[in-house]
């Protein structure tokens, strides 16, 4: 799973095996080491969540979580639809754009 951050946009791209794993498990996680100690890492997750009404992002210490409503996750993973899009209000009257995409043509 690839994470891309640009300006006020957060994008996750999943290859075909990751889409299948998300469909079965309802959860994906990537851990990126960023320093010399075990605490120096960034974790980002994609989570099927029955409690959220819309695509959402949560930021916690060392962790970025992208939450997908359960019914949306189920429909997306079992269809030909390529992307999920949403926006979330954040501080200072800003918004963050959230994009989750199937990267089915990716060969690297």
C-alpha positions in Angstrom: 0.0 0.0 0.0 1.4 3.4 -1.0 0.8 6.6 0.8 1.1 10.0 -0.9 0.7 13.3 0.8 0.5 16.5 -1.3 -0.8 19.8 0.0 -4.2 19.0 1.6 -4.6 15.6 -0.1 -4.0 12.2 1.3 -4.0 9.3 -1.2 -3.6 5.5 -0.6 -3.0 3.2 -3.5 -3.6 -0.6 -3.2 -2.4 -3.2 -5.6 -4.6 -6.2 -6.4 -3.4 -8.5 -3.5 -3.9 -5.6 -1.1 -7.4 -5.1 -2.3 -8.1 -8.8 -1.8 -6.5 -8.7 1.7 -8.6 -5.6 2.7 -11.7 -7.3 1.5 -11.0 -10.4 3.6 -9.5 -8.7 6.7 -11.0 -5.3 6.7 -7.6 -3.8 7.6 -4.2 -3.1 6.1 -1.1 -1.6 7.8 2.2 -0.4 6.6 5.1 0.5 9.0 7.9 2.8 7.7 11.0 3.1 9.9 12.2 6.7 10.1 15.1 6.6 12.6 17.5 4.5 14.6 15.2 3.5 17.5 12.2 1.2 17.5 10.0 4.2 18.3 11.0 6.1 15.2 8.4 4.9 12.7 5.3 6.0 10.8 2.4 3.6 10.6 -0.4 4.1 8.2 -3.6 2.0 8.1 -6.7 1.5 6.0 -9.6 0.3 8.1 -13.1 -0.9 7.5 -15.1 0.8 10.2 -18.8 0.3 10.8 -19.0 3.4 13.0 -17.9 6.1 10.6 -20.6 7.7 8.3 -18.1 8.7 5.6 -14.4 8.3 4.5 -12.3 9.8 7.3 -8.7 10.3 8.4 -7.4 10.2 12.0 -3.9 11.3 13.0 -2.4 10.0 16.2 1.3 9.9 17.4 3.2 8.1 14.7 0.0 6.8 13.0 -2.3 7.9 10.2 -5.5 6.0 10.0 -7.9 6.1 7.0 -11.3 4.8 7.9 -13.8 3.5 5.4 -17.5 2.9 6.3 -18.1 -0.8 6.3 -20.8 -0.8 3.6 -18.6 1.4 1.3 -15.6 -0.9 1.9 -17.6 -4.0 1.1 -19.0 -2.5 -2.1 -15.7 -1.1 -3.3 -13.7 -4.2 -2.8 -16.2 -6.4 -4.7 -16.8 -4.1 -7.6 -15.0 -2.6 -10.6 -14.9 0.8 -9.0 -11.4 2.2 -8.9 -11.5 5.0 -6.3 -13.1 6.2 -3.1 -13.1 10.0 -2.5 -14.0 12.1 0.4 -13.3 15.3 2.2 -12.9 16.0 5.9 -13.0 19.4 7.7 -9.8 20.0 9.7 -8.4 23.0 11.7 -8.6 26.6 10.6 -11.6 26.0 8.2 -9.5 23.8 6.0 -10.3 20.5 4.4 -8.3 17.4 3.7 -9.1 15.4 0.5 -9.0 11.7 1.0 -8.5 9.3 -2.0 -8.2 5.5 -1.9 -7.5 3.9 -5.2 -7.0 0.4 -6.7 -3.7 0.4 -8.4 -4.5 -2.6 -10.6 -2.1 -1.7 -13.4 0.9 -1.3 -11.2 3.8 -3.7 -12.1 6.5 -2.5 -9.6 
